[in-house]
Amino acid sequence: MTAPVQSRSWQADPYTDALRTGRGPLFLRRDDGWLLPLDVERWCAGADRADMSVLGRCEGTVLDIGCGPGRLVAALAARGHRALGVDVSPAAVARTARAGGPALCRSVFEQLPGEGRWGTALLIDGNIGIGGDPPALLARTAQLIAPTGLLLAEAAPVEVDECVRVRVDDGRGAAGAGFPWARVGAGALIRHARGAGWTPERQWREQGRFFVALRRAGVLVRQARANAEAAAGSSPAS
């Protein structure tokens, strides 16, 4: 599987500088000049209440796709979960390790450990935008988790569905190379997920952030069929 060509953008300054210092400002700048603020301070802090609402739903082993500085992986490790973060930024992987979480410097579209066996995958902090193609990312994530696995994803706080080219920008004139990125609200995320064979289990909001829990549609169909057969088998004979 070919990885999107964007790794170098997340390995270069000013993103690396922001992760090393734990401070912004940092933005994704569209070609038309529009800026999306990136919450570096929150990413580099400990897991907050909204994060914990996600982590409390994790099942089994956890793969954090685009782990950044590693607050979620570290929090999972502290809770006794076997977890792994993956990120294309060496600075992010190094910071994750310092926080106490294991991490691998690699793209989600490259070969990863435990493919097809992870209990839960995370796409948090806008990481549904990785590669600029949510359906492709959702299909790839389905290859990574176990047949009964779970995907916990964060949606944009507004209803949007866009794929654009952006640059990492510090707002002071330093910017990285351009790369494709996507932003999707909850409705668009669910539409893309259904098309990739996922079924939403629940949605929730915490501290102004929006989250969706998804499972493979075929898993739910098989479970429903098994439940119906079990119920029929336990019914008294007429």
C-alpha positions, 0 to 999 in steps of 0.5 A, spaced: 500 500 500 502 506 498 503 512 503 500 519 501 506 523 500 506 528 506 510 525 511 516 530 510 511 536 512 510 533 519 517 532 520 520 539 518 519 545 522 515 549 524 511 543 527 517 539 530 519 546 533 512 546 536 512 539 539 519 540 542 517 546 546 510 544 547 507 551 545 504 554 539 502 558 535 501 553 529 496 552 524 494 548 518 494 554 512 490 552 506 492 555 499 487 560 499 490 563 506 485 560 511 488 558 517 486 552 522 489 553 529 492 547 532 491 546 539 499 544 541 498 546 548 492 541 549 496 535 545 502 536 549 498 536 556 495 530 559 489 527 557 483 531 559 476 529 560 474 529 553 480 524 552 478 520 557 471 519 555 474 516 549 479 512 552 474 509 557 470 506 551 477 502 548 477 495 548 483 490 548 489 493 545 489 500 542 492 503 536 493 510 536 493 513 529 497 519 528 499 519 536 502 526 536 506 527 542 503 521 545 498 523 551 493 518 549 498 512 548 501 514 555 494 515 559 492 508 556 499 505 558 497 508 565 490 504 565 494 498 563 492 497 556 497 495 551 497 500 546 501 503 540 502 510 537 504 511 530 506 517 527 510 520 521 514 525 526 520 523 529 519 529 534 512 526 536 514 519 537 520 521 541 515 525 545 511 520 546 516 515 548 518 520 554 511 521 556 511 513 557 508 510 551 510 506 546 510 509 539 513 507 532 515 512 526 511 510 520 505 512 516 498 508 517 499 506 510 505 502 511 506 495 514 504 496 521 505 491 527 499 486 529 495 488 522 488 485 523 488 484 530 488 490 534 482 491 539 481 499 538 483 504 533 483 511 534 483 517 530 483 523 534 485 530 534 482 531 526 486 525 524 480 523 520 484 528 515 490 524 514 491 523 507 486 527 505 481 521 503 477 519 509 474 513 505 481 510 504 483 512 511 477 508 514 478 502 509 485 502 511 483 502 518 479 496 517 485 492 515 488 494 522 483 492 527 480 485 529 474 483 526 470 485 532 474 491 533 472 498 534 474 505 531 473 511 535 474 517 531 473 525 532 469 529 528 470 537 526 465 541 531 462 544 525 458 540 519 464 540 514 466 535 508 472 538 505 479 535 502 484 541 501 491 542 500 494 545 507 501 547 510 503 547 517 504 554 518 507 558 525 503 564 523 510 568 523 512 566 516 515 559 517 511 554 513 512 546 511 511 543 504 504 542 502 500 536 503 492 533 502 488 534 508 481 533 510 476 535 515 469 532 516 463 533 521 460 528 524 455 527 519 460 526 513 464 522 517 458 517 518 457 517 511 464 516 509 464 510 514 458 507 511 461 507 505 467 503 507 463 498 511 462 501 518 456 502 522 456 507 527 454 505 534 454 511 538 456 519 538 457 523 543 460 530 545 464 532 551 467 539 552 465 542 545 468 536 541 465 531 537 466 523 537 463 517 533 464 510 535 464 505 529 464 497 528 464 494 521 457 493 518 458 485 517 460 484 524 453 487 527 449 483 522 453 477 524 451 478 531 444 480 530 443 473 526 447 469 531 442 473 537 436 471 533 438 464 532 440 463 539 433 466 541 429 462 536 433 456 539 431 457 546 424 458 544 419 453 547 416 448 542 409 450 540 
